[in-house]
Amino acid sequence: SASQTVYLAKYGVKNMPLRYPEARRDSSNTEEFFGQKITDHYRWLEDPDAAETEAFVKAQNEISQPFLENNDEWKVINEKLTKLWNYPKYNCPSKYGNRYFFSHNSGLQNQNVLYTMESLQGEPELFLDPNTLSEDGTVALSGSSFSDDGKYFAYGLSASGSDWIKIKIRNVETGEDFPEVLEKVKFSSMEWTKDCKGIFYGRYPEQEGKADGSETQMNEHQKLYYHRVGQPQSEDVLVAEFPENPSYRIGANVSDCGKYLILLIVKDCRDNLVYFADLEEAGAITGKLQLKQVIQKFEADYDYITNTGSKVVFLTNKNAPNYHLVCIDFDDPAPEKWQVLVPQHDTDVLDWVECVDGNKLILGYIHDVKTQLHVHSLETGQLLRQFPIDVGTIVGCFARKCSSEIFYQFVSFLTPGIIYHYDFADEREPTVFRECKIQLEGFRPDNYSVQQVFYPSHDGTKIPMFIVKKSSAVGPRPCLQYGYGGFNISIQPTFSITGLMFVEHFNGVLAFPNIRGGGEYGEKWHNAGRLHNKQNVFDDFQAAAEYLTANGFTTKPQLAIQGASNGGLLVGACLLQRPDLFGAVVAQVGVLDMLRFHKFTIGHAWTSDFGDPGKKEHFENLLKYSPLHNVKTPADKANQYPATLILTADHDDRVSPLHSLKFAATIQHAVKECELQENPILLRVYSKAGHGAGKPTTKKIEEATDILTFLSKSLQVNQ
């Protein structure tokens, strides 16, 4: 019947009826939460290996893929995007032993390649090329660590975007790997002992069934092991475990001097405990280490920076929502004895710190969302100098206490990357080591306008937002509004080829509201958007949309919103709360079932931001905004859902694809009998891909082409 069909003529798909796949509704999964009965009609989609789930995914892709790809526009956009993507890219170099190491991509290589050279002017030699490890570029480097002397290189490999990695160790001199492979590793550092004989790493116990990233089992009982180079994994020594706390994850740091092993223990996504072991006292590592606890309660973040003897410097937000540096004496760690080395700034957030040149600290501050770079004395905490930085972000900084050299990489909306080099030994100004430049004819940053505005949210709070467009663009234009809003993560200016393509190809506008829940203004900003304050995040994002339309940047039918992961939750909630505000929605790898997110893979760690569905007051709050539980059939045409593209991937083991599958089935069911709903609701599931990290260039370009083609069709863009 016509009511089950959306005709897509206005989407440039002539006479193609969009028939959503039939998805079985099962009413038998009804649970009671604190007196409320809730039916989970698509619980069966939580099993990724069931034939029925596989058939559902196939049927969805058979609709979404032709819609997106079977047209000339996809090819035009793909060609332009591929051309734009094809420029040489570099990352910050590092220096270990007497060699420099850096990663480089010639343009369209699936994975960055690691090179080494003996001097900054030297000829780069190939060191590690992940592109040779798979036919299709889906094996990626995921985490790495050089031994202090630069003789060994520990590196993690991830397949198909999974969080699981396998660790290998390479002899830098010969370029050959030792025979052992360390498995069952996830969320782990690789910390070398000072004698360069082995690494500490975190590993999970064996689990039933597969562990390739397409499974959904919860990750618990991580343990810390010591691995000696050249030995099989079966010989590794268990050095720390917390069996009574299965959700603990163990971050390990070996102190700069090699004396201490410092453990930073987290159970969710904020606050940590601190333990240490004296490695000098312990001698040979043959069993569990004697741990001393420094921080007893989960009440603040602590990050190890450096130490001078027993006096250890931490970056923390304890009694300092904008973060400060404190010195804790491990011989006498009572809180009343702590010394503040660099007090918190009144307005700026101390984001990261590196120790360099024996007695100096490099401090990265966030000032109204932009990075500022300061150098302080390690002894006194005094400010020694500042490095001038344009409006943008430092995305990488390499510094070591034992070296006078630093490298740092600057990016902005219009700058793909400038890597600076500075040597404290000769104190000249920083010099440009490498600059990444896109191959776009006539590209000049001064042809674009980047402005930062501060708009009022529903409660009067001023929210910063960057707006990027061509200087010549007048009148309302297609607009892409991107947001995240959670987990203390700051969305600072960065360079996006897809974003630039949107501005170039559609003469569009990009908008980046720095909504609450992020870390742009420290822990207060984060707290204002988590737990019972989560609705602020959605309100801030909706207020941004209203600002953009009221000020003539765009119109509601021309406005698209996009978010990934926690940002997928953001756009999912906004889609349902204010369907009238937007012309299109792109929800990538979103957290969409807020009553069951904690039951899969690492989801239990997110309760610090979302709350625990097992607690009544949290359940009631989650139910108010959980996208899966707030889908309704549109009551009138003005409130039909905007064109919606839901994207996920089969090896996403951070946010399981089940969120996107259940949400798509639910919203398609709600609209399929509704003649008022003319806009399509599409689900695209990518294969051999994960949450995002390590994605090969071919897959990045394919996904970006899908998104831009979808936006072009949905926003009625006139080329």
C-alpha positions in Angstrom: 0.0 0.0 0.0 1.1 3.6 -0.5 1.2 4.1 3.2 4.0 1.6 3.6 6.1 3.3 0.9 8.1 6.5 0.9 8.4 7.8 -2.7 11.8 9.3 -3.1 11.3 11.6 -6.2 12.4 14.6 -4.2 15.6 12.8 -3.3 16.6 12.4 -6.9 15.7 8.7 -6.9 13.0 8.6 -9.5 9.9 6.5 -8.6 12.0 4.4 -6.2 9.7 3.3 -3.5 11.4 2.9 -0.1 10.1 -0.2 1.5 11.5 -0.8 4.9 12.5 -4.4 5.7 10.1 -6.3 7.9 11.6 -6.7 11.3 9.9 -9.1 13.7 8.4 -7.4 16.8 8.7 -9.7 19.8 6.6 -8.7 22.8 7.9 -11.4 25.0 10.9 -9.4 26.3 9.1 -7.2 28.8 11.0 -6.1 31.9 9.9 -4.3 34.9 12.0 -1.3 36.0 10.9 0.2 39.3 7.2 -0.5 38.6 7.3 0.4 34.9 6.9 -2.3 32.4 9.1 -1.8 29.3 9.0 -4.1 26.2 12.2 -4.5 24.2 10.7 -5.5 20.8 14.0 -6.0 19.1 16.1 -7.7 21.8 16.9 -10.4 19.2 19.0 -7.9 17.3 21.5 -8.0 20.2 22.8 -11.3 18.9 25.2 -10.3 16.1 25.7 -13.9 14.9 22.0 -14.9 14.7 20.9 -15.6 11.1 17.9 -13.3 11.7 20.2 -10.4 12.7 22.4 -11.0 9.6 19.3 -11.0 7.4 18.1 -7.7 8.9 21.5 -6.1 8.3 21.6 -7.3 4.7 18.1 -6.1 4.0 18.9 -2.6 5.5 22.1 -2.3 3.4 20.1 -3.4 0.3 18.0 -0.3 0.7 20.6 2.2 2.0 23.5 1.3 -0.3 21.6 1.8 -3.6 20.0 5.0 -2.2 23.4 6.5 -1.4 25.6 5.0 -4.1 23.7 4.2 -7.3 23.7 7.7 -8.7 26.1 10.1 -10.5 26.3 12.3 -7.5 28.0 9.7 -5.4 30.6 9.3 -8.1 31.2 13.0 -8.4 31.6 13.5 -4.7 33.8 10.5 -4.3 36.1 11.7 -7.1 36.4 15.2 -5.6 36.8 13.8 -2.1 39.5 11.4 -3.2 41.4 14.2 -4.9 41.1 16.4 -1.7 42.3 13.6 0.5 45.4 13.0 -1.6 48.0 15.2 0.1 51.1 14.1 2.2 50.4 13.9 5.9 52.8 13.8 8.8 52.6 13.3 12.5 54.9 14.6 15.3 58.3 13.0 15.3 59.7 11.4 18.4 63.3 10.7 19.4 64.7 7.6 21.1 68.3 6.6 21.3 70.0 8.5 18.5 67.2 8.2 16.0 64.1 10.1 15.1 60.8 8.3 14.2 57.7 9.8 12.5 54.6 8.5 10.7 53.8 9.6 7.2 51.0 9.1 4.6 51.8 9.9 1.0 48.2 10.8 0.5 45.8 7.8 -0.1 47.7 5.0 1.7 45.2 3.1 3.9 47.4 3.3 7.0 50.2 5.7 8.0 53.7 4.3 7.6 56.4 4.7 10.2 59.9 5.9 9.2 63.1 6.5 11.0 66.1 8.9 10.4 69.4 9.6 12.0 69.1 13.4 11.9 66.4 15.9 11.1 68.0 16.5 7.7 68.6 12.7 7.2 67.1 10.4 4.6 64.0 8.7 6.0 64.2 4.9 6.1 61.1 2.6 6.2 60.6 1.2 9.7 57.1 -0.3 9.8 54.4 -0.4 7.1 51.0 -1.6 8.4 49.7 -1.6 4.8 51.7 -4.8 4.2 49.8 -6.6 7.0 46.4 -7.0 5.2 45.1 -6.9 1.7 42.5 -4.3 2.4 44.2 -2.0 4.9 42.1 -3.2 7.9 45.0 -4.1 10.1 46.1 -0.9 11.9 48.8 0.2 14.4 47.1 0.7 17.7 49.4 2.0 20.4 53.2 1.7 20.6 56.1 2.4 22.9 59.9 2.6 22.5 62.3 1.4 25.1 64.2 4.2 26.7 67.4 3.4 24.8 65.6 3.2 21.5 66.6 -0.4 20.9 63.1 -2.0 21.1 59.7 -1.0 19.8 56.5 -2.5 21.3 53.5 -2.0 19.1 49.8 -3.1 19.0 47.9 -4.3 16.0 44.2 -4.1 15.7 42.1 -5.8 13.0 38.9 -4.4 11.4 38.7 -1.5 13.9 38.3 -3.6 17.0 39.6 -2.5 20.4 41.3 -5.9 20.8 45.0 -5.7 20.0 48.0 -8.1 19.6 51.3 -6.7 20.9 54.6 -7.5 19.0 58.1 -6.3 19.8 60.6 -5.2 17.1 64.4 -5.0 17.3 65.0 -1.4 16.0 68.5 -2.2 14.7 67.6 -5.3 12.6 63.9 -4.4 11.9 62.9 -7.9 12.9 60.2 -8.9 15.3 60.7 -11.2 18.3 58.7 -14.4 17.9 56.2 -13.8 20.7 52.7 -12.2 20.2 50.8 -10.9 23.3 47.1 -11.5 23.0 43.8 -10.8 24.9 45.0 -7.1 25.2 42.6 -4.2 25.3 42.7 -0.7 26.9 46.3 -1.2 27.8 49.5 0.9 27.9 52.9 -0.7 27.1 55.3 0.6 29.7 59.0 -0.3 29.4 61.1 -1.0 32.5 64.2 1.3 32.8 66.5 -1.6 32.0 64.7 -2.0 28.6 64.2 -5.7 29.2 60.4 -5.9 29.2 57.0 -4.2 29.3 54.1 -4.0 31.7 50.7 -4.4 29.9 47.1 -5.1 30.7 45.3 -8.2 29.6 41.8 -9.8 30.0 41.1 -13.4 30.9 40.1 -15.9 28.2 36.4 -15.6 27.3 34.0 -18.1 25.8 33.3 -17.7 22.1 35.1 -15.3 19.8 37.0 -12.1 20.6 37.4 -10.3 17.3 35.4 -7.2 18.0 32.1 -8.4 16.7 31.1 -10.0 20.0 29.2 -8.1 22.7 30.5 -9.7 26.0 31.3 -7.4 28.9 35.0 -6.8 29.5 36.0 -7.4 33.1 38.9 -8.6 35.3 41.8 -6.8 33.5 45.1 -7.8 35.1 48.6 -6.3 34.8 51.4 -8.5 33.5 55.2 -8.1 33.0 56.5 -9.5 29.7 60.2 -10.1 29.2 61.4 -9.5 25.6 61.9 -12.8 23.7 59.9 -15.0 26.1 56.6 -16.6 25.2 53.4 -15.0 26.6 52.9 -18.1 28.8 55.9 -17.0 30.8 54.6 -13.5 31.6 54.4 -12.6 35.3 51.2 -11.4 36.9 52.2 -8.3 38.9 48.8 -6.7 39.9 45.1 -7.6 39.9 42.0 -6.5 41.7 39.7 -9.6 41.7 37.2 -8.0 44.1 36.6 -5.2 41.6 36.0 -6.7 38.1 35.4 -3.4 36.4 38.8 -1.9 37.3 41.1 -1.0 34.4 44.8 -0.6 35.1 46.9 2.1 33.6 50.6 1.7 34.2 53.4 4.3 34.2 57.1 3.6 34.9 58.5 6.8 36.5 61.1 8.8 34.5 63.8 7.6 36.9 62.6 3.9 36.6 62.2 3.5 40.3 58.4 3.5 40.6 55.7 1.6 38.8 52.7 3.9 39.2 49.2 2.4 38.7 46.3 4.7 37.8 43.1 2.6 38.4 39.8 3.6 36.7 36.4 1.9 36.9 34.5 4.2 34.5 35.4 7.3 32.6 36.4 9.8 35.4 38.3 9.7 38.6 41.0 7.3 39.5 42.9 5.6 42.4 46.7 5.7 42.5 49.0 2.9 43.7 52.8 2.5 43.3 55.4 -0.2 43.7 59.1 0.4 44.3 60.8 -1.5 41.4 64.3 -0.9 42.9 63.2 -2.6 46.2 61.4 -5.4 44.3 64.5 -6.4 42.3 63.8 -9.1 39.7 60.1 -9.2 38.8 59.0 -12.7 39.6 55.5 -12.3 41.0 52.9 -9.8 42.4 54.4 -6.5 43.3 54.0 -4.9 46.8 51.6 -2.0 46.1 51.2 1.1 48.3 48.0 3.1 47.9 48.3 6.9 47.5 44.8 7.8 46.5 42.1 5.9 48.3 38.9 7.2 46.8 37.4 7.8 43.3 36.9 11.5 43.6 39.3 13.2 41.1 41.5 12.6 38.1 45.2 12.0 38.6 47.7 11.8 35.8 51.4 11.1 36.4 53.7 13.8 34.8 57.2 13.3 36.3 59.1 13.0 39.5 62.3 14.2 41.3 63.2 11.4 43.6 60.2 10.6 45.8 58.4 13.9 44.9 55.9 13.0 42.2 54.1 15.6 40.1 50.4 14.9 39.1 48.0 16.8 36.9 44.7 16.6 38.9 41.3 18.3 39.3 41.2 17.5 43.1 40.0 20.9 44.6 40.7 22.5 41.2 37.9 22.0 38.5 40.2 23.7 35.9 43.1 21.3 36.9 46.4 22.1 38.6 49.8 20.5 39.2 50.5 19.1 42.6 53.5 17.4 44.1 53.0 14.3 46.3 55.9 12.9 48.3 55.6 9.1 47.9 57.6 8.7 51.2 54.8 10.8 53.0 51.8 11.0 50.7 49.2 12.4 53.2 47.0 14.9 51.4 47.7 17.7 53.8 51.4 17.4 52.9 50.8 17.9 49.1 52.3 21.0 47.5 50.6 22.9 44.6 53.3 23.4 42.0 51.2 25.3 39.4 47.8 26.6 40.7 44.7 26.3 38.6 43.9 29.2 36.2 40.7 31.2 36.9 39.2 30.6 33.4 41.5 28.4 31.3 41.7 24.6 31.6 45.1 22.9 32.1 44.6 20.1 29.5 48.0 18.3 29.3 51.5 18.5 30.6 54.9 17.2 29.4 58.3 17.3 31.1 61.3 18.3 29.0 65.0 19.2 29.3 65.4 18.0 32.9 63.8 20.8 34.7 61.0 22.3 32.6 57.3 21.6 32.0 55.3 22.3 28.9 51.6 23.1 29.8 48.8 22.9 27.2 45.9 25.2 28.3 42.5 25.5 26.7 41.5 29.2 26.5 37.9 29.6 25.1 38.4 26.3 23.2 41.8 27.3 21.7 45.2 25.9 22.8 47.8 28.0 24.5 51.3 26.7 25.2 53.3 27.7 28.3 56.7 26.6 29.7 57.1 26.4 33.5 59.9 25.6 35.8 59.7 22.1 37.3 61.4 23.3 40.5 59.4 26.4 41.2 56.3 26.1 39.0 57.0 29.7 37.7 56.1 30.6 34.1 59.2 30.9 32.0 57.8 31.6 28.5 54.9 31.2 26.1 54.9 29.9 22.6 52.8 31.9 20.1 49.9 29.8 18.7 47.3 30.8 16.1 43.6 30.1 16.7 43.5 26.3 16.8 44.7 23.2 18.6 47.9 21.4 19.4 47.1 17.8 18.6 50.5 16.2 19.3 53.5 17.2 21.5 56.6 15.1 21.9 58.9 15.8 24.8 61.1 13.8 27.1 62.7 14.8 30.4 66.0 13.5 29.2 66.0 15.6 26.0 66.1 19.3 25.2 64.1 18.9 22.0 60.4 19.2 21.5 58.0 18.8 18.5 54.4 20.0 18.5 51.7 19.9 15.8 49.2 22.7 15.2 46.0 22.2 13.3 42.9 24.4 12.7 39.8 24.4 10.6 41.9 25.6 7.6 45.4 24.2 8.5 45.9 20.5 8.0 49.0 20.5 10.1 52.2 22.4 10.9 54.8 20.6 13.0 57.2 22.9 14.9 60.6 21.9 16.3 62.2 23.7 19.3 65.5 23.0 21.2 65.8 24.4 24.7 69.6 24.1 24.3 69.8 26.9 21.7 66.8 29.0 22.7 66.0 30.4 19.2 62.3 30.6 18.3 60.5 27.4 17.2 61.0 26.5 13.5 58.7 24.8 11.1 59.8 21.2 10.7 57.0 20.0 8.3 53.9 21.6 6.9 51.0 19.6 5.5 49.3 21.3 2.5 46.2 20.2 0.6 46.2 20.0 -3.2 43.2 22.2 -3.9 43.5 24.7 -6.7 43.2 28.3 -5.5 42.9 27.2 -1.9 43.7 30.2 0.3 42.7 30.3 4.0 41.8 34.0 3.7 39.0 33.1 1.3 37.2 31.6 4.3 35.7 33.1 7.4 36.1 31.5 10.9 34.3 33.2 13.7 33.6 32.2 17.3 30.3 33.3 18.7 28.8 32.9 22.2 25.1 32.2 22.0 22.6 31.8 24.9 21.2 28.4 25.8 17.7 27.9 27.3 19.0 28.8 30.8 21.0 31.8 29.7 24.4 30.0 29.8 26.7 31.4 27.1 27.9 28.5 24.8 30.8 29.1 22.4 30.5 28.0 18.8 32.8 28.1 15.8 31.3 28.9 12.4 33.3 28.2 9.2 32.2 29.3 5.7 33.5 31.0 2.6 33.9 34.7 3.0 31.8 35.3 -0.1 28.9 33.1 1.1 25.8 35.3 1.6 22.3 34.4 2.7 21.2 31.1 4.3 23.3 28.2 3.1 23.3 24.4 3.8 24.7 24.0 7.2 26.3 21.0 9.0 26.3 21.3 12.8 28.6 18.8 14.7 28.6 18.1 18.4 29.6 15.7 21.1 28.9 17.0 24.6 30.2 14.4 27.1 32.9 12.6 29.0 35.0 15.8 29.6 36.1 15.7 25.9 36.7 19.1 24.3 35.8 19.6 20.6 38.6 22.0 19.6 39.3 23.3 16.1 40.6 20.5 13.8 41.1 20.0 10.1 38.4 17.9 8.4 38.6 17.0 4.7 34.9 16.1 4.8 34.1 19.5 6.4 36.1 21.4 3.8 34.4 19.4 1.1 31.0 20.5 2.5 32.0 24.1 2.4 33.6 23.9 -1.0 31.2 21.6 -2.9 27.9 22.9 -1.3 29.1 26.4 -0.5 28.1 25.3 3.0 28.5 26.4 6.6 30.1 24.3 9.3 29.1 24.9 13.0 30.8 23.4 16.1 28.9 24.3 19.3 31.0 23.5 22.4 28.1 22.3 24.4 28.1 21.3 28.1 29.3 17.8 29.1 32.6 18.5 27.3 35.9 19.6 29.0 36.1 23.0 27.3 35.7 24.8 30.6 36.9 22.1 33.0 35.0 19.8 35.4 32.2 22.3 36.0 31.3 22.3 32.3 31.5 18.5 32.3 29.3 18.2 35.4 26.7 20.6 33.9 26.1 18.0 31.1 26.2 14.7 32.8 23.8 12.5 34.9 20.7 14.5 35.8 22.1 17.5 33.8 22.3 15.6 30.5 19.3 17.4 29.1 21.4 20.6 29.1 23.5 19.0 26.4 20.6 18.5 24.1 19.2 22.0 24.9 22.5 23.6 24.2 22.7 21.8 20.8 19.1 22.8 19.9 19.8 26.4 20.9 22.7 26.4 18.5 20.4 25.4 15.7 18.0 28.1 16.6 20.9 30.7 16.7 22.1 29.6 13.2 18.6 29.9 11.7 17.7 33.2 13.5 21.0 34.8 12.4 20.6 33.9 8.7 23.3 31.4 8.4 20.9 28.7 7.4 17.2 27.6 7.4 15.7 24.6 9.2 15.3 22.5 6.0 19.0 23.3 5.1 20.4 22.4 8.6 21.9 18.9 9.2 23.2 17.7 12.5 25.9 15.1 12.9 27.4 13.3 15.9 29.3 10.0 16.6 29.3 7.7 19.7 28.1 9.9 22.6 27.5 12.4 19.8 25.3 9.8 18.1 23.2 9.8 21.3 23.1 13.6 21.1 21.7 13.8 17.6 19.4 10.8 18.2 17.8 12.6 21.2 17.6 16.0 19.3 16.0 14.2 16.3 13.2 13.0 18.6 12.8 16.1 20.8 12.8 18.7 18.0 12.2 17.1 14.6 11.0 20.4 13.3 14.5 22.0 13.7 16.5 20.0 11.2 16.5 18.9 7.6 18.8 15.9 8.1 20.5 13.9 10.8 23.6 11.7 10.6 24.0 9.5 13.7 27.3 7.5 13.7 28.0 4.6 16.0 25.6 6.0 18.6 24.7 5.0 22.1 20.9 4.7 21.7 19.5 2.2 24.2 20.1 4.0 27.5 18.5 1.2 29.6 21.0 -1.6 28.4 24.2 0.2 27.3 26.0 -1.0 30.4 25.5 -4.7 29.6 27.8 -4.8 26.6 31.6 -4.7 26.0 32.9 -1.6 27.9 29.5 0.1 28.3 29.6 -0.3 32.1 32.3 2.4 32.2 29.9 5.0 30.8 27.7 5.1 33.9 29.9 8.0 35.2 28.4 10.2 32.5 25.0 8.6 31.9 24.1 7.1 35.3 23.2 3.5 36.2 19.9 2.2 34.8 19.8 -0.1 37.8 19.2 2.9 40.1 15.7 4.4 40.2 16.6 8.1 40.0 19.0 7.4 37.1 16.6 5.1 35.3 13.8 7.7 35.4 16.2 10.3 34.0 17.6 8.0 31.3 14.1 7.0 30.2 13.2 10.6 29.5 15.8 11.0 26.7 16.8 7.4 25.7 16.4 7.5 21.9 15.2 3.9 21.7 12.4 4.6 24.2 11.1 8.0 22.9 10.2 7.2 19.3 6.7 8.2 18.3 4.7 8.2 15.1 4.7 11.8 13.7 1.4 13.6 14.5 1.7 16.1 11.6 3.8 16.9 8.6 5.7 19.7 10.3 6.9 17.2 12.9 7.8 14.3 10.6 11.3 13.1 11.3 14.1 14.7 9.2 15.9 12.5 6.7 18.0 10.3 9.0 21.1 8.2 8.2 22.2 5.8 11.0 25.7 4.4 10.6 27.4 1.6 12.4 30.0 -1.1 11.8 30.1 -4.9 12.4 33.4 -4.8 14.5 32.5 -1.9 16.7 33.2 -3.3 20.1 33.1 0.1 21.9 29.5 1.0 21.1 28.0 -2.3 19.8 26.0 -2.0 16.6 23.0 -3.4 18.4 22.2 0.2 19.5 21.9 1.4 15.9 20.1 -1.8 14.7 17.4 -1.6 17.4 16.9 2.1 17.0 16.5 1.8 13.2 14.0 -1.0 13.5 12.0 1.0 16.1 11.9 4.3 14.1 11.2 2.5 10.8 8.3 0.7 12.4 6.9 3.9 13.8 6.8 5.7 10.4 6.1 2.9 8.0 2.3 3.2 8.1 2.5 7.0 8.4 1.7 9.0 5.2 3.0 12.2 6.9 6.6 10.8 6.9 8.2 11.5 3.5 11.8 11.6 4.7 13.8 8.4 4.6 15.2 6.7 7.7 18.2 4.7 6.5 20.6 2.3 8.3 24.0 1.6 6.8 26.2 -1.1 8.4 29.8 -1.2 7.3 31.7 -4.5 7.3 35.3 -5.1 8.6 35.1 -1.7 10.4 34.9 -0.6 14.0 34.2 2.5 16.2 36.6 4.7 14.1 40.2 4.3 15.2 42.5 2.7 12.6 39.9 3.0 9.8 41.7 2.6 6.4 41.6 5.6 4.1 39.4 3.7 1.5 36.8 3.1 4.2 37.0 6.7 5.5 36.5 8.1 2.0 33.6 5.7 1.3 31.8 6.7 4.5 32.4 10.4 3.9 31.0 10.1 0.4 27.9 8.3 1.7 27.4 11.1 4.3 27.9 14.0 1.8 25.7 12.3 -0.9 23.0 11.8 1.8 23.3 15.5 2.9 23.1 16.6 -0.7 19.9 14.7 -1.3 18.4 15.6 2.0 19.2 19.3 2.2 18.1 19.9 -1.4 21.5 21.4 -2.2 21.7 23.3 -5.5 25.2 22.6 -6.8 
